[in-house]
Amino acid sequence: MRVLIADDERLARQRLLSLLEKEDDVQVVGECSDGAAAAEMLKSRPVDVAFLDIEMPDQSGLEALGVSASETQPLVVFITAFEQYAVRAFEANAFDYLLKPYREERLRNTLSRLRGHLALLSKQSTPVNRESSPNDVERIPIKSNGRIILLKTDEIEWIEAEHNYVRLHTRGVTHLIRETMSALEAKLNPRRFRRIHRSTIVNVDRIKEIQPWFRGDAIVVLDNGQKLTASRNFRDRLKEWLG
């Protein structure tokens, strides 16, 4: 796994480097302290994973990634000392984000998922099949009254589309975030979350029963009594997956 580290804080950069050096399959191919240097490195050398600080001199990690113009973009893990930037990382379709100071257990979890995703990419030239991709988030950052709430995905019962937003339904509480259904679906664990309608995603652990309905559709009943419509195309996939 070829890794680039870009962080303007020397101590934070050294801490991350020391943790990565413990991993036998990780090769740090570049290390820099500003966004402009990161962009040049991304253009000049093959990188599988880029650990980019969101806020750096000259260019942010987001800007560096945008101007790198490499043919194959690396998987990106944004790093930051501020939880509010987790939202920006999520909106930028980052693979993951890490908060400073780094916890070794958290980093190892990220590296494990990176290995799985890179292994899939090496076996196929087509986009990763979400039926088996391990690229999924465990928490979703949500803005609420000036704070950032990190919602555990296993607390989500179902999700519905609302124009350019999606509404996350948990037990007794809903959260509205600016995201598309397709982008959110790609980030969720496919073994837990299934699309049952173009505007509905359901946590399959919450399904109590599936009832036939008109014109090949079905009614999905959750364990809290909530009833959702599964369209015919998505219903067949769901029933096949549930066995």
PyMOL commands that set and color helices and strands:
alter all, ss='L'
color gray80, all
select helices_A, chain A and resi 10-20+35-44+61-67+85-91+104-123+153-155+181-187+204-206+214-216+232-242
alter helices_A, ss='H'
color red, helices_A
select strands_A, chain A and resi 2-6+27-32+49-53+75-80+96-99+139-144+147-152+158-162+165-170+173-178+193-197+200-203+207-212+218-222+227-230
alter strands_A, ss='S'
color yellow, strands_A
deselect
rebuild
show_as cartoon
